[in-house]
Amino acid sequence: MSTSPPARRPGVRPAIAITTGEPAGIGPEISLRAAWAMRERVNCVLLGDAAFLAMTAQAIDPAIRVSALSLMAVRNGGLPHFGPDRLSVIDIPLAAHVVPGQLDSENGRAVLATLDASIEGIRAGWFEAVATAPLQKSTINDAGVAFSGHTEYFADRTGTAQVVMMLAGELNNVDAGVEGVPQLRVALATTHLPLKDVPAALTVDGLGTTLDIIHRDLQTKFGIAAPRILVTGLNPHAGENGYLGREEIDVITPALEAARARGIDARGPYPADTLFQPKYLRDADCVLAMYHDQGLPVLKFATFGRGINVTLGLPLIRTSVDHGTALDLAARGPGHADCGSMEQAISAALGMANASRQSN
């Protein structure tokens, strides 16, 4: 499956799929609000239960118009391109009535079906990318489907052996006037692992592949000709020459040396407690952290509400919000959720599609 987005017809807005996520959470609301806010730039096609989304749209803003499409009709005739006065919804019906804030495992398989439809649509050329709203893993597992997350699901469905989780965002909680640090990108060498399992999961070959994926996707999907990657150590003070651990000596440094021999500008390993400073970040296009809570707390503090999640290494473009389903907010009714992260995810997906087109 090619990563190249389909050719755009003159005058037709680029189409991006939005999977609306867990129906009892804030996903439907933020998907509708972000799609409506960006409708002049992007043809955001929502994937979800059309009747439920139409009802939600009316509760949010009666001006939001929703037009339902059947998946079969799109398969047979292609995606119709409406004007920016309405949003398209490819109808993927839910099995059970939705009570905001209350999970129902009967709807788990319908949520998965939206992900499958997004992949099908990219393969068929309906969409240039997909932006995903948050889902609830427990609902899908309770529905009888083993599920560990969006990232792993997209990798499995596209036959991708290894992917890389990267979060990115515009800085908003630090000095916005720092020249040369407009955006922070943090990729992870390992993702959702217990901390005790991280050292064994780090290998020279695995880190090498991770660096290859980051380097390639920064070039092809972000348009960065010569990416600069800064890499953290695993241990405090990057191991302090072996006194606090040997992973830096035995694994990380050899992986970096091999990557540089392949032409990748990868530097480190650096102590994680001092690396996230403007004087270092202005020389970086991405930071590679060794584990989830090493890199992401810094990024989320600096970018929360405007951050996004990007899956690198896939043969398609997938972005997402940087937050969860927020069932408590959904239970309070419309108007409490912030759609800023979803708007950023859609905008980033469009930018990545543009960069991918130019690189081919």
Secondary structure, 3 states (H helix, E strand, C coil): CCCCCCCCCCCCCCEEEEECCCCCCCHHHHHHHHHHHCCCCCEEEEEECHHHHHHHHHHHCCCCCEEEEEHHHHHHHCCCCCCCCCEEEEECCCCCCCECCECCHHHHHHHHHHHHHHHHHHHHCCCCEEEECCCCHHHHHHCCCCCCCHHHHHHHHHCCCCCEEEEEEECCCCCCCCCCCCEEEEEECCCCCCHHHHHHHCCHHHHHHHHHHHHHHHHHCCCCCCCEEEEECCCHHHHCCCCCCCHHHHHHHHHHHHHHHCCCEEEEEECHHHHCCHHHHCCCCEEEECCHHHHHHHHHHHHCCCEEEEEECCCCCEEEECCCCCHHHHHCCCCCCCCHHHHHHHHHHHHHHHHHHHHC
